[in-house]
Amino acid sequence: MAHENYRAERTISTILKSESDVDRVIRRLLDRDVERGLLGVFSEAGRRRQSQSGS
């Protein structure tokens, strides 16, 4: 993995109302060349889930 020793310069934490909002934010981060493997998305129950946003 390219990001094994990655240290975040900045982190973002937010609560979004809808899945479309989550997809929009993930898409914007990917458009800014943030590696998909560095992104984490948690559901309202606190379980990690994969974003379905395309790159």
N, C-alpha and C positions, 0 to 999 in steps of 0.2 A: 504494500500500500504506500502510495506517495505521501500520505499525511500521517504516518506513524509517529513522528516526532514533532508534529505541528503544534505550535503554541499560538493560541488566538491573540491577535492584537486587539480585537473588538469582539464583543458578543452581543447578541440581540435576544431579548426575551419579550414575548407579546402574547396576548390572548386575542384570538380572532373569532368572530361570530359565525362565520360560515366556511364550508370547505372551499368555496370559490375564492374567498379571501386568502386562505392558506395557499391555494394554488397560485394566485396572483403574486403573493410575496415570494414564494419559492422560485417562480419563473423569473422575477426581477433579480433575485440573487444569482441565479444561474446565468442570466444575461450579463451580469457583472463579473463573470468568470469565477464565482465561488464554486469550489468543487462540490459535487453532489454528496460525496462521502463525508464532508464536514458539516452537513446540515442535519439537524435532528428535529423531528416533529413528534409531539406527544398528543394523544387524544384527550378528551375531557376526563377519562378514567385514569389518565396518567400512563397509559401504555404507549410505547414507541411504535410508530407506524411509518411506512414508506410513503413518500410523496409520489403521486402519479403524474406530476408535471413533466412535460417533455422538455428536452433541452434544445 
